[in-house]
Amino acid sequence: MKNFSADMLIDAAEETKLQLVEVAIPLAVDDPYTYAVPAEWSDKIKPGVRVRIPFKNRDIVGYIVGFSDSERNAKTKSVLEVLDEKPLVSQHFLELTQWIKSYYFSSWGEAIQACVPKQYRKAKIAKKRKKKAELPENTAPSKKTKEFTLTGEQQDALNQIIELMRTSRFNEALLLGVTGSGKSELYIRAIQHALRNGKSAICLVPEIALTEQIERFFEGYFGDELEIIHSKLSDGERWQAWDRIRRGEKKVVLGVRSAIFSPLENLGLIIIDEEQEPSYKQDQTPRYHARDVARWRAQNLGALLLMGSATPSIELLHEARTGNIHLLELSKRIGDKELPQIQIIDLKQAQQISREKVIISSTLAQAVQSALEKKESVMLMLNRRGFSTQAQCLQCGKAIACRHCDVALTFHQAEQKLLCHYCNYSIGESDRCVYCQYQLFRYMGVGTEKVESEIARMFPQAKVARLDSDVIRKKGSHEDILSRFRAREIDILVGTQMIAKGFDFPHVTLVGIILADTALLLPDYRSSEKTFQLVTQMAGRSGRGELGGKVLVQTFSPFHYSIQSAKNHDTKGFYEQELKHRQDFSYPPFVKLINIIIRSKIEKRVIEQAEILKSEILKVLPIHQTEVLGPAPLPFYRLRGHFRWHLMIKIKNQTEQPLLLLKKALQASKKVSKVFMLVDTDPVSIL
């Protein structure tokens, strides 16, 4: 295939005979495919243009990625229609998606598909635009936000950020700041500097709920220059937002993971807030990480990549500590406010005293009562949703499991259902046991729904609300809950990890973590890191006002180094212990991980395919640079009716050569019928 260039575009426009083009197919195939284009469309043929093409007895939309110098033969099909007058996908994005294809083991078409709104996947799209919504009566636009006077640490960090942007070449920096140290204010100042210099900016946040809070903050500064991208937008709304950005109407984009593909002109700054969050990793093909896509774009465009966190990923902190990226630190909260005191509550001792299972310990209950008496607000976090995490048949004693997945069903009281959190399979509370047909169950374990119920029972005078993924399914519901909590119409907010990051409620003086061990119980090499991050981030919601704050952490593992490091606000100490553990057992950042997942409804075929694949991999990967673990069943062995095994590959030489060799092994290995494989480069979870 020829490389695409300006000269080639001229040649294509002048071509009078059938032109052969290479088309990227948005399916799991080895693309691109060669198609012929009739002469009447020769002036439209450019890389990045969409075409309607015949593919395996159906019509689909593909993307021209180059021109072919091969001869047309009887098997060469013709393009049915050229859909765009000018390229939809720029050369920058063609090069980006080609890298995504290679690094994340997708097809080129799948990578391009991830970059464009769903509307463009169809041959025809509606061209109507929604009018800007009129404001209700007596409602004024968002007022210009008052700028704060920066602290000495903030000003020093901002000076360094501006200096890095002044070079107009690629730089990256980690803004390591304790919770409440004013990282968001520095994001604002950095974006303002970019705009003053004719540049645009992207700011990524991990959660839609967090987007709502920072959206109000950004609107006060950037007004009509701001575009918001989040998962609650309809397909039409997302297309309209993307189109406004593409036409240059917007200069600042705030959004979740997919916003990294915003087609801004003159992109000079990319910010990733809470860069450690796993939601930045796409869990479907192409399984890209927004941080690495941002790094590629910043390198290609000569922009600054600024990543902020109080608890950065071990890999990024290691890069900063070893000098590979710039490190900017904010060690103090705004106004020199003290970090909250963190107290550990040993649940084993609490249960010995009470002689029963404890949800809310007496220590935590007393602290909640004290906060309510002083008219202060409380946040309680448990990273498990539902009412009870397990239902046991009272006759046969078996836990009621999903018929499609190897996991216990969770009881949801509001819906009166036992629900699978992986495939959404459910049975009613009145249904019979699938094993013995008995009709009575015993419910065990605790989720946020049960915590909310227990808190409402213990403190009937308090107004209690819950924020988790069950609650926010209805559009606008999370904004309503957060607005009422901010207005102090809610006294106690119960939630999952989505309430742990970014929120600034000065009236919150008490934070309680119901069970800090949820991540520690998982068979994942990141479990300690996730525990430290979650406890530290949740603790950071307390004491952000003038009244100070307190944090109570309930745990069955009070002496685990992740819990103790969080208690002492000791990021450096945790980092050193965790890094030693990673080095001892050969995990990132000392190796690159690639997880290959093989699944099928027929278990023996999964095992057969895994053994074939391992044999091919061992033929090509150098033994002294790589280690292949498995095949072995995944911790969640059966999901959505499929048996799941995996091969874990550890690569010491972190260059692209092993990836190319691995791709050859995948292509060479015999394919067992009705078996599916996916490759996860740099997995954030191995469950």
Secondary structure, DSSP 8 states (H G I E B T S, - for coil): -----HHHHHHHHH--S-EEEEEE-SSSSS--EEEEE-GGGGGG--TT-EEEEE-SSSEEEEEEEEE--S---TT-EE-SEE--SS-SS-HHHHHHHHHHHHHHT--HHHHHHHHS-GGGGSS-------------TT-------------HHHHHHHHHHHHHHHT-S-EEEEEEE-TTS-HHHHHHHHHHHHHHTT-EEEEE-S-HHHHHHHHHHHHHHHGGGEEEE-TTS-HHHHHHHHHHHHTT--SEEEESGGGGG---SSEEEEEEETTT-GGGB-SSSS--BHHHHHHHHHHHHT-EEEEEESS--HHHHHHHHTTSSEEEEE-S-GGG----EEEEEEHHHHHHHHTS--SS-HHHHHHHHHHHHTT-EEEEE-S--SSBSEEEETTT--B-B-SSSSSB-EEETTTTEEE-TTT--EEETTS--TTT----EEEES--HHHHHHHHHHH-TTS-EEEESTTGGGSTTHHHHHHHHHHTTS-SEEEESGGGSSS---TTEEEEEES-TTTTTTSS-TTHHHHHHHHHHHHHTTSS-STT--EEEEEES-TT-HHHHHHHTT-HHHHHHHHHHHHHHTT-TTSSEEEEEEEEESSHHHHHHHHHHHHHHHHHHS-TTTEEEEEEEEEEEEEETTEEEEEEEEEESS-SSHHHHHHHHHHHHS---TT-EEEEEES-S---
